Amino acid sequence: MGNIIMSKKEITQVSIFEQLSRRELTQGDAAKILGMTERHIRRKLGIFKQMGITGLVHKNRGKQSGLMWSLHEETLAIDLLKSKWQ
């Protein structure tokens, strides 16, 4: 298994979801600790049980934003701005 890059928030979630799996915490307590709803905890717990730690990592990590301009669009916009307003 390769390296997994996680935020501090996701690392905290790992320990909480491990405690949930061992039934050391209730879903309500976990929801209060993490600031989530119980429904969200149940959903993430199912993913955690299926995929393990990697299930808690945000799925868009390492991907470009869908709102990001292509290089062509960016240069076109800059050229238009330079030509019209100078």
Protein Blocks (a to p, Z undefined) as FASTA:
>chain_A
ZZddddfklmmmmmmmmmmmnopacfklmmmmnopafklmmmmmmmmmmnommlmpcfkg
oiacfkbccfklmmmmmmmmmmmmZZ
